[in-house]
C-alpha cells in the first residue's frame, strides 16, 4: 500500500470571497472548475487513487472581517465545509464550500467588508500504488547548526574513528 498526500491552499477569486464552491480532483490534485478559486502551493506526495476514505482538513487560513457592532443574538459566521464525493469508501473528489454570513434578527446576509482570502487543504490517505521511497538518512547537526564533515560527504575524514 502507498500513501498519498495533497496539500495547498485555495485562494478565492474576486467576486467569490464572500462565498463559493470548488471541486478538487483527488487523482490529479487539480481543481475541476477554477472559476471560484485558485489552488496554490500545491504539493503532492505519492500517486494513485485513494482506496479508502482519506483524512481531510479544510480550514480558514486568512480572512478579512470588518464587522461593526454585533450583539447577541446576532452573529457573524465564516464557514468552510468539505465533502468527499462519492461518499463511499473510495472518493474521487473533494468539494470545498465557503461563505460569510451575518445574521441580523431573522435575516441572513453576506458580511459586508468580510472576505475569505485563503483556505488550507490537506488530504492524506492510502492508495494501491506502492509506497513512496523514503528520503535519505537524516543527518544530525552539530551544536551551532553545522554538520560534521563526514555528515556532509558521507565519508569519514582523517582522525574520525570507525563506529
N, C-alpha and C positions, 0 to 999 in steps of 0.2 A: 504494500500500500504506500501511496505517496501522500504528500501534504501540499496543499496549495494555499497561498496567502495572497490576498489582493488588498492593497491599501492605497489611500489617496484622499483627496477631498473634493467635494462638489462646490463649485462657485456659481451660485445662481446668477443668471444674466439680468441685465437691467429689464425691468418690467415683470420679473419673476421673483423679486426679492421679498415680496410680501406673501408669496405662495406659488407653489409649483410642484411638478412631479416628473421624475425621470426613471427610466429602467436601465439597470446595469446588466449587460450580458455576462453571466458568470463564466462562460467558456473563453471568450475573447478578452474579458475585462475592459470592455468599451461600452460607452453609452449607446443604447438602442435608438434614442432620439435626443439629440443635443440641443434642442430648441430652448429649453428652460435653464440649462446649466452646462458648465464645462467640468470635466473630470481632470483635475490637475495633480501633479506629483504622484502619478500612478506608478505603482511598483507591484510586480507580480513575481512570486517565488513559486516554483513548481508549475505543473501543467495538467491539462485534462479536465474532465467534468467531475463535479463533486458527486460522490456516490452515496453520501448521507447528508443530512441536514447540517450545513456548516454553522459555526458560531458567527454571529453578525453584530457589529456595533455601528450605528449611525448616530452621530451626536453633534450638537451645535458646537462649532469651533470659534466662530466670530459673528457677533451680532451688533447691530446699532439700534439703540432704543432712545426715543425722545418722548417720554411719557410725562404728561402733566399730572395733575392731581388725581390719583386713583385711590378711592376709599372703598372698603368693603360695603356691599357685596360685589362691587365692580372689580374686574380682573383684567390682566394683560397676560396673554399666553403666547409663547414662542414654541411651536411644536415641530418635531421631526418624527415621522412614522416610517417604519420599514416593513416590507412584506416579501417573503420568498415565494416565487411562483414557478411552477405549480406548487401548491402547498404540501405535496407529498414528500417523500424522503430524499429525492434527488432533484432539487430545484435547478432551474436553468437561468433564472432572472431574479434580480433584487430590485424591487420598486421602492424608491425613496420619495416621500412626500413631505412638504414643509408648508407652514403657514404662520402668519402673525395674526392674532385675533385680540380684539379689545371688547370686553363685554360691559356694556353700559346699560344697567337696568335689564330690560329684556332684549335689547338689540345687540347683535354681534357684528362688528365691523373690522376691517383691516386696521392695524395700528398705523396711525399717521406718523411718519418720520421714523418708523421702525423698519429695520431690514435684516434679513438673514443673509449674511455675507459668505459664510463658509460652513460646510457640513463635513465632518470627518467620516470616513467609511473604512471599515476593516472587516474582512471576511476571511475566516480560517476554517479549513476542513479537509477531509480525506478524499483522495482521488484514487482511481485504479492504476494510474501511471506509477512507475517505480519511484522509489524515494529519491529525492534530490541529493546529490553527493554533498557530504559535509564539507565545510570550508577547512582550510589547513589548520594545523595546530596553533592555538593561541599562545603567543609567547609573552611571558610576564615581563613587566618593565622594572628597571631598577628604580630605587627612590630617586626622585627628581625627574622621572619621565623618560630617561634614556634607556635604550635597550643594550644589553651586553653585546659585544662584538659577535660572539657565536650565535646569538639570537637573531641577529640581522642577517648573517650569511648562512647560518645553518651548520657552519664548520667550527671546530674547536680552534682557538688561537693558541699560539705558543704560551706555555705556562698554565693552560687550563688542564685540569685532570679529567680523565675519563670517569664517568659516574657509574 
